[in-house]
């Protein structure tokens, strides 16, 4: 695709960014440098994070293929973005349903919550006790 060439549909388009650099603009408006597509999944993850935080809509995200079409990227790129959001406790994979937003409760990972509980207990003077088999 040439610069300035018009494209119909939700896929990416090539345009000019600040200082005249070429930039890919996804169907949702996220921009990624055309010369460095490595960080595309980070931009998509940030776009999804912002949409989730600002909208009170559906608790289920669009399908991976829907996200692929709207952002104009591969399934692998979408999965990397979703895995990043999953690690942050923002979304979770629900077999047979897809990806859904974690709205209620604590968004910290289980390991982080357990670490915080242990630190809290140690800070209060609790000492771990080794139990012996009976």
N, C-alpha and C positions, 0 to 999 in steps of 0.2 A: 504494500500500500504506500502511496506517495504522500508526502506532506501536503496537507490541504485537501486531499482527496476525500470526498464525502462518502460516508458509509451509512447504510440504513440498517437498523437493528440495534440490539443491545450490546454488541461486542465492543472491543477496545478501539480507540481511534488515535491516530498520531496527531499531535498538535504542538504548538510552541509554548514552552514554559517561560519562566523569568529568564532574562538575559538571552533569549532566543534559543535556548537549548531544546532539543526534541524531547517530548515527554509523552508517554502512553497515558491515556485517560480512560479509566474503566467506565462501564455503563453506569456506575453509581457515582462517578465523579472523582474517585481516588486517583491520584497521579503517581506515576512511577517513571523514573528516568529511563528513556529508551535504551540508553547505553548500559544500564545495570539492572536487569530484571531479577536479580537474586533476592531482593528484598520485597518482591511482590506480595508474598504471603503475609509479611508484617503489615503492609499497607492495608491489605484486605482484612486482616484480624483487627486492626485499629478501626477501620470503617464499620465492621460488624459490632465491635465493642461500643462504639458511639451510638449506633442505631439501637442497640439493646438498651443502653442507659437512658436514651431520650424518649423511647417509645414504650408505651404500656400495652402494646398489641399482643399478638399471639405468643404463646409460650413455646411454640414449635418454629424452628427456623425453616426456610425453604429447603427443598431437597438439594443434595450436592450438585445434581445436574442443573437445577435452577440457578444455584449460585455460580456455577461454571459459566452459564449463559450470560448472567447479568454482569459478571466481572470480566468475561472474555479470557479465562485462564483454564488450565488443565485441572483435572480432578485431584491430582497430587498437590497442587498449589492450594486448592480449597481445603483439602484434608490437613495440610500443615497449619493453615490458619485456624481451623477448628480445633486441632490438637493443642495449639497455643492457648486458645480461649478455654479449653477444657482444663489445662494445667493451672490456669488462673481461677478456676472454679466458676466461670461465667456460664458455660454450657456443659451439657453432658450428653453422651450418646445413649439413645434408648433403642435397643434392638427392636426392629419391626416398625418403629415410629420415625426414627431419624435423629436429628439433633434438637434438643430442647434447652430452653433458657432456665437456668437455676435462679429463681426469683426469691424464694423464701429461705430463711435460715442463714447459716454461716457459710460464706463462700471460700473460706480457707480450705486447703487440702487437708485430708485426714492426718497426714504426717505433721503438718504445721499445727493443727489443733492439738495433737498429742504432745508435741514439743512444748507448746504454750502451757498445757496442763502440768507437765513435769517441771517446768521452770517456776510456775506458780507455787507448786508444792514445795520445791526446794527453797524457794524464797521465804516460805512460811516456817521453815525449819524441819520439815518432814525429811526423814532419812530413809532411803530405800533399804528394805530388809530382805535378806535372802531366805527364802523359805526352803525347808528341807523336806524331802519326800517322807511321807508318813508310812 
